[in-house]
Amino acid sequence: MENVLRPTTVLGGAAVLTLLVGWLADVLLRRIDARHPETPLWDLLRRCRIPLQVVLLTALLRGSYRQTRWQVIVSHQAAIGQVLSLVLIGASAWLVVRIAAAIVESSYARYASSTRDAARVRRVRTQVTLIMRIVTAVVGVVAVAAMLLTFPDFRTIGTSMLASAGIIGIVAGVAAQSTLGNLFAGFQIAFGDMVRIGDTVVVDGEWGVVEEVTLTFLAVRTWDERRITMPVSYFTSKPFENWSRGGAQMTGTIFFHLDHTAPVGLMRDKLQDILHACSAWDGRDWSLAVTDTTPTTIQVRAVVTAKDADDIWTVRCAVREQMVAWLCREHPYALPRVATATAAPAPSPDGQWHDDRPPRAAEVHSNNVDAYVVRDAEQKPEAERKPGVRTGRG
């Protein structure tokens, strides 16, 4: 009877005590969270209930498993104690990471709720993400080292390992030079405020939004949902465009190549109407001007503004689409044309120009059409003539 009652008491008591402590901790944190709604810390700490229970149960079993006096446990008590020690170290590391994550996330949440500057919020978010990765990496390394030290063989060779640590460090540094470079570049990005999560950047001719920043790589989400993964050392060694640096507001341009007769004044009025109807335009500024001319066309540039890169793309597309459609519908003569003419004949020896060749069929047809257009225009009253329609040869 004692062989059954003693193990049941030890194991059952450890399990009941673990569940009771976990429940009491959850109730206490819930009440504290209800009294302090200004911070999410106490609600986030409730996520630590499971690792806390694992640590408590493992610690209780590690200290009392010999009291069960089972033959199986007595025969393998060294191995069982080793396994419980490894589980206790791993669960403790898990608990420390959860507590650190709760503290960091609550601090970031309070800062984000009290700060209206989006750039500062993104900067703190980037730093918080990297800090959590550093804490996780450090805790993981310490936990693995502690697990290895529980084995007698590793403790025996520990002295020799420390003696050769200098040589091993030099060899490892040379072998992992690029990895270490990316690691230090990650620290520089995090605390040098070079690029933040949510920034709009242009790298290798591709523009996108920084989606993830780690200690070794950085992920950029492009406009077509692709992910560009680049080492963080790229951003510390090569120039790149950061459109969100100093503010997310942007200015965009739209170019039109039109005929010299294009109604620039009417285009300004139309551009203003298009922008007032476009929700992506932030209303800061706009303009339209002729910026260049060629023998056949003029270059008209429209300047618009928006609050970020996504909206500036939307505004530019809307202006380009609606302006071209309006020109085709209302002022087709303003669209660029290709002018063609018959080549001039060579001069005669007396210095006079003579063209005795009979006109070709296409030229006769063109002359007849032009003459008809001129006569028809002359016969129509002045009020019926459409403004802007060019008669005769262009």
Beta strands, then each sheet from edge to edge (+ up, - down):
strand 1: 200-203
strand 2: 206-213
strand 3: 217-222
strand 4: 227-231
strand 5: 241-242
strand 6: 250-258
strand 7: 281-293
strand 8: 298-306
sheet 1: 4+ 3- 2+ 1- 5+
sheet 2: 6+ 8- 7+
end
